[in-house]
Amino acid sequence: INQLRFSQSSIGASLQDGRLLTRVEEDLRAGHLGVSELCPLNVVHFRGRWFSRDNRRLYVLQRVLQPEQHVHVRFGHVDDLFLSHFSTVDEGGHDPRQTSKECRAAAAAATATL
């Protein structure tokens, strides 16, 4: 799960079915929801990294699972839809729930340490 990157700089507070991300996280932690119910994650290889097309589900899974834990993914291709939504500011390594200002600051700090 730690090798997957976010393809967008921000995410909404709920899944497409209306469930709040906080509730989905709670349900996963309590065992009321299984990881398999959020997978497979759709991913594409772009700029030498694996980016998720399912950023909200990736966000929840990264908060709940151990970094080295594996999840089921579905490999896709970079297409016009992916490119039109691709908005990450730091190659997808940031927390997409941060504000744009926080994302820029985190990206600047990461670059400064390199």
N, C-alpha and C positions, 0 to 999 in steps of 0.2 A: 504493500500500500504506500510505502514511503517513496517509491520510484515514480508514482503518478503525480503529475503537475496539474494545476488549475489553468484552464484556457481563458478564463475571464477574470478581470480585476475585482469583480464584486459578484455577490449572489443574493438572491431574495431570501426572505425569512421562512419560506415554506416550499414544500415540494409541489410539483404540478397538480397533484391530487388534493392540495389544500392543507396537508398535515404540516404543522410547524416543525422546523428542524429541531428545536429544543425538545419537542415531544417525541420525535423519532429517536433522538439520542437517548432520552430517558427509557423508551421502550426497548431499545437495543441493550442497554445496560441492565435492565431488569429481566431480560430474557423473554419479554412479551413479543419481540420481533426478532427474526433471525437475519443474519447477514445475507443469506441467500435471497431474502425478499427484496434486497436493495441491489442485487447483482443480476446479470453482469453489468459492469460499467463499460460504456462505449469509449474506446480510447483510439487515438491516432498518433503516429510517430511523425514529429515535426521538429525541425531544428535540432535533431539529435536527442530529443527527449520524448517521453510518453505523456501526452496531454489527455485529460478527461473531457469528454463532451457532456458529462453528467456531474457538474461541479457541486451541486448541493448534496447529492448522495456521497460524493467523494469527501466533502467537508465533514459530514456526520461520521462516516467510516473512519476517517483519520483521527477524529476525536475519541473514538471508542476502541479501535483496534491497536494492537502493538505495531510499531513501525515496520517490523520484519514480516508481519502476517500477510499471507497471500489472499487475494480475492479473485473471483472469476471476472474476466474481462472479455469483451468482444472487440476484436481488432477491426478498425475501419480505415478509411482513406481520407486524406485532406481533400476537402471539396470547397466549393464557393460558400456554402452555409457555414462551415467551420471557420473559414477565413473571415467572413463578415462578422462573426461573433468573437473572434480572437482579440482579447483586449488586455491580456496580462501585462503587468509593468515590469516584472522581474523574472521572466521565464517560468512563471507559475508557482513560485516557491512561497508566496506570501499567504497570509490568512485572508481569504476573500470576504470576511465579515468586517475587516478593518475599513475605515473610511479611505477615500482616495488620498487624502493628505497623509494618513498613517502609512499607506502603502508606499507612497513616494519616499517618505522618511526611512522606512525599513529598507527599501531598495538602495537608497543612498548610503545608509549605514553598512549594508552588506558589501557594496562596491568599495567603500572606503577601507574595509578590512582586508581586501584582496591584495 
